[in-house]
Amino acid sequence: MKRAAFKLKVKKDKMEEYKQEHDAIWPELVEAIRRNGFHNYSIFLDDDGNLFGYTEVDESLDKSLE
C-alpha cells in the first residue's frame, strides 16, 4: 500500500461553503473512493484555510485517479 498526501488553500470567504459541502459525504462517494483503491482518506482544515489531505492507495495515486 502506498501513502499519498496533498495540500491546498481554501479561500477565507469560501470556508463555510467548503465545510458544508464536505461535512456529509454521500454514500455513493464513499463507495467510489473505496472502489478506486483509496483507504484511510482524511482531510484536515485549519482556521486559516490551509487544507491537508492524506490517503493510502492500493497501487499508486496515479493508478487510483484513472
C-alpha atoms as an extended CHARMM CRD file, in Angstrom:
* protein
*
        66  EXT
         1         1  MET       CA              0.0000000000        0.0000000000        0.0000000000  PROA      1               0.0000000000
         2         2  LYS       CA              1.2490000000        3.4810000000       -0.8920000000  PROA      2               0.0000000000
         3         3  ARG       CA              0.6370000000        6.7040000000        1.0240000000  PROA      3               0.0000000000
         4         4  ALA       CA             -0.2720000000        9.9730000000       -0.6640000000  PROA      4               0.0000000000
         5         5  ALA       CA             -0.8650000000       13.4940000000        0.6280000000  PROA      5               0.0000000000
         6         6  PHE       CA             -1.8950000000       16.8220000000       -0.7910000000  PROA      6               0.0000000000
         7         7  LYS       CA             -2.3270000000       20.3670000000        0.4160000000  PROA      7               0.0000000000
         8         8  LEU       CA             -4.2910000000       23.3270000000       -0.8380000000  PROA      8               0.0000000000
         9         9  LYS       CA             -5.7020000000       26.6100000000        0.3480000000  PROA      9               0.0000000000
        10        10  VAL       CA             -9.4160000000       27.2950000000        0.7800000000  PROA      10              0.0000000000
        11        11  LYS       CA            -10.2650000000       30.9840000000        0.4380000000  PROA      11              0.0000000000
        12        12  LYS       CA            -11.4720000000       32.5140000000        3.7010000000  PROA      12              0.0000000000
        13        13  ASP       CA            -14.7680000000       33.6060000000        2.1210000000  PROA      13              0.0000000000
        14        14  LYS       CA            -15.3850000000       30.0240000000        0.8930000000  PROA      14              0.0000000000
        15        15  MET       CA            -14.5540000000       28.1130000000        4.0910000000  PROA      15              0.0000000000
        16        16  GLU       CA            -18.1310000000       27.7970000000        5.3880000000  PROA      16              0.0000000000
        17        17  GLU       CA            -19.3250000000       26.6160000000        1.9830000000  PROA      17              0.0000000000
        18        18  TYR       CA            -16.4570000000       24.1210000000        1.8280000000  PROA      18              0.0000000000
        19        19  LYS       CA            -17.2810000000       22.7680000000        5.2940000000  PROA      19              0.0000000000
        20        20  GLN       CA            -20.9810000000       22.3870000000        4.4530000000  PROA      20              0.0000000000
        21        21  GLU       CA            -20.2040000000       20.5380000000        1.2210000000  PROA      21              0.0000000000
        22        22  HSD       CA            -17.7690000000       18.1660000000        2.9360000000  PROA      22              0.0000000000
        23        23  ASP       CA            -19.4780000000       17.5180000000        6.2830000000  PROA      23              0.0000000000
        24        24  ALA       CA            -21.9560000000       14.9830000000        4.9390000000  PROA      24              0.0000000000
        25        25  ILE       CA            -20.3080000000       12.6040000000        2.4940000000  PROA      25              0.0000000000
        26        26  TRP       CA            -22.6920000000       10.8570000000        0.1150000000  PROA      26              0.0000000000
        27        27  PRO       CA            -22.6700000000        7.0360000000        0.3580000000  PROA      27              0.0000000000
        28        28  GLU       CA            -22.0350000000        6.9180000000       -3.4110000000  PROA      28              0.0000000000
        29        29  LEU       CA            -18.8800000000        8.9800000000       -2.9700000000  PROA      29              0.0000000000
        30        30  VAL       CA            -17.6240000000        6.7320000000       -0.1680000000  PROA      30              0.0000000000
        31        31  GLU       CA            -18.1800000000        3.7050000000       -2.4160000000  PROA      31              0.0000000000
        32        32  ALA       CA            -16.4010000000        5.3730000000       -5.3630000000  PROA      32              0.0000000000
        33        33  ILE       CA            -13.4250000000        6.2340000000       -3.1460000000  PROA      33              0.0000000000
        34        34  ARG       CA            -13.1370000000        2.6220000000       -1.9770000000  PROA      34              0.0000000000
        35        35  ARG       CA            -13.7570000000        1.1740000000       -5.4350000000  PROA      35              0.0000000000
        36        36  ASN       CA            -10.8430000000        3.2000000000       -6.8000000000  PROA      36              0.0000000000
        37        37  GLY       CA             -8.3970000000        1.9150000000       -4.2120000000  PROA      37              0.0000000000
        38        38  PHE       CA             -8.3720000000        4.6930000000       -1.6230000000  PROA      38              0.0000000000
        39        39  HSD       CA             -8.2190000000        3.8130000000        2.0910000000  PROA      39              0.0000000000
        40        40  ASN       CA             -7.8890000000        5.8760000000        5.2920000000  PROA      40              0.0000000000
        41        41  TYR       CA             -8.8370000000        9.0630000000        3.4670000000  PROA      41              0.0000000000
        42        42  SER       CA             -8.6680000000       12.0920000000        5.7860000000  PROA      42              0.0000000000
        43        43  ILE       CA             -8.8710000000       15.8400000000        5.2950000000  PROA      43              0.0000000000
        44        44  PHE       CA             -7.7220000000       18.4210000000        7.8320000000  PROA      44              0.0000000000
        45        45  LEU       CA             -8.6330000000       22.1040000000        7.5270000000  PROA      45              0.0000000000
        46        46  ASP       CA             -7.2760000000       24.7760000000        9.8500000000  PROA      46              0.0000000000
        47        47  ASP       CA             -8.8080000000       28.1640000000       10.6870000000  PROA      47              0.0000000000
        48        48  ASP       CA             -6.6500000000       29.9060000000        8.0760000000  PROA      48              0.0000000000
        49        49  GLY       CA             -7.9350000000       27.7380000000        5.2110000000  PROA      49              0.0000000000
        50        50  ASN       CA             -4.8630000000       25.5190000000        4.9620000000  PROA      50              0.0000000000
        51        51  LEU       CA             -6.0420000000       22.0730000000        3.9560000000  PROA      51              0.0000000000
        52        52  PHE       CA             -4.0410000000       18.8620000000        4.2180000000  PROA      52              0.0000000000
        53        53  GLY       CA             -5.3190000000       15.5990000000        2.8030000000  PROA      53              0.0000000000
        54        54  TYR       CA             -3.9810000000       12.1060000000        3.3920000000  PROA      54              0.0000000000
        55        55  THR       CA             -4.8800000000        8.7470000000        1.9010000000  PROA      55              0.0000000000
        56        56  GLU       CA             -3.4890000000        5.3060000000        1.3530000000  PROA      56              0.0000000000
        57        57  VAL       CA             -3.8580000000        3.7150000000       -2.0820000000  PROA      57              0.0000000000
        58        58  ASP       CA             -3.5510000000        0.1180000000       -3.2730000000  PROA      58              0.0000000000
        59        59  GLU       CA             -1.0110000000        0.7110000000       -6.0550000000  PROA      59              0.0000000000
        60        60  SER       CA             -0.2590000000        4.3630000000       -6.7500000000  PROA      60              0.0000000000
        61        61  LEU       CA             -2.0780000000        7.6670000000       -6.6250000000  PROA      61              0.0000000000
        62        62  ASP       CA             -1.9480000000        7.9530000000      -10.4280000000  PROA      62              0.0000000000
        63        63  LYS       CA             -3.4890000000        4.4800000000      -10.8450000000  PROA      63              0.0000000000
        64        64  SER       CA             -6.2550000000        5.2510000000       -8.3280000000  PROA      64              0.0000000000
        65        65  LEU       CA             -7.0900000000        8.5010000000      -10.1280000000  PROA      65              0.0000000000
        66        66  GLU       CA             -7.5550000000        6.8520000000      -13.5480000000  PROA      66              0.0000000000
